[in-house]
Amino acid sequence: MQLMIIKLMLALFGGLIYAGASQAETLEQAWQSAVANNHQLKSTQADTEATEQQLSAARGQRWPELNVSTGYSQYNEAPAAKATFGGQTAQFNTAQSGSVKAQAIASLPLFTSGRISHNILAAEAAVKAAEHHESSTELTLKMRVADAYIAVLRSSGAIAVANDHVASLAAHHKDVANLFDQGMVAKNDVLAAKVQQANAEQIALQARNRLDNANASYNQLLDRNLTDAVQLSVQLPLAPEGNMAQLSAEALGQRPELAVLAQQIAALEEQAKSVSASALPQISVNAGFQYQDNRYQVYEGLWLVNVGLQWKLFDGSTRHNSNALHRLAMALQEQRDDLTSTIGLQVRQAYLDRTVAQQRITVSHLAIAEADENLAVVTDRYRQGLATNTEVLVAEDLRTQSHDNYNNASYDAVLAVLQLRRAVGVL
């Protein structure tokens, strides 16, 4: 019975026993593989790159804009002017019927009432929001991998418990059969022991099926072939230090989801200011060269420069567009306030789950020793004819349940630590 405890301890703290243990994959390696191959994370990385391009575009509004245009026009008649001199009307051409026009104009904004600067600040906030969203997606992915990782180890431990249960019942069936051959017990004891052994074998088959499914889920998260062999070695991060209040405070300062909403709010506020500024004075300078093919014109090519002012004294949409952006920012602020409360709850739940799981480990470990001793006593009494076969089978079920409880408590404690780190934002 002590061998069962040793197996569970090895599964929890030293990894499962494999023929090729040196090739066992750690959780950190699994995270690295998932981060490198996950398609959802690659999508968020592309989103970040897109926002960086939008920031470059916003900054580009401060630079001169050069426009070049050309075209050929053909009229049915040559453009002409009519004038009267000394009572006589005269007509003369001002351009030929067909001509080429071309121009190159450079424009530079001199003053935009903050429209461009606020647009740049909005783009910078959007980039930061995308970066934090990328971090949040990575944390979520790593937690999913951790869940799958622990599920594999838990299923492996469950198989060890189930196989030991089968072996114990097989030994009991052999004892009962020997006692039956000696005429010391009834045949129904043999039948009951055999049925119980068959049930245990069925449980072992189900445990192996759960392990196969856990392996497939793990491989899918790491973008591998679903049938690839899975060999895991537990090297888990330690629980974050601090009490519940300290960890909750750390979470509020570190969780990227809060930073995403904060930057999105900032981006909307800056966009609102940029929209409002578009209705204020906009001053720009334009300079360039214009050419028109016209043999009647003295100078076909002309250089030009001008300074322009645009001011929307009345506009029916700008104010409403700005107010809409402000309202969207207010909506995100409400979401952020709600998320703040949710994060506090997540930290509390994970912290308490870890504490309870550690207590369960202690209780279930003591129960294993007691259940092992109980089975040994009942089995000995049965061989002496002082206990019934049912009592032996019940004792074996209790022993198996205690080992199963210890396996689950152990991995619940590991999972609670990982969930606590995720809640704090340091997974």
Secondary structure, DSSP 8 states (H G I E B T S, - for coil): -HHHHHHHHIIIII----TTGGG-B-HHHHHHHHHHH-HHHHHHHHHHHHHHHHHHHHHHTTS-EEEEEEEEEE-SS--EEEEEETTEEEEEESS-SEEEEEEEEEEEEEE-TTHHHHHHHHHHHHHHHHHHHHHHHHHHHHHHHHHHHHHHHHHHHHHHHHHHHHHHHHHHHHHHHHHHHTTSS-HHHHHHHHHHHHHHHHHHHHHHHHHHHHHHHHHHHTT--TTS---B---------S-HHHHHHHHHHH-HHHHHHHHHHHHHHHHHHHHHHTTS-EEEEEEEEEEE--TTSS-SEEEEEEEEEE--S--SSHHHHHHHHHHHHHHHHHHHHHHHHHHHHHHHHHHHHHHHHHHHHHHHHHHHHHHHHHHHHHHHHHHTTSS-HHHHHHHHHHHHHHHHHHHHHHHHHHHHHHHHHHHHT--
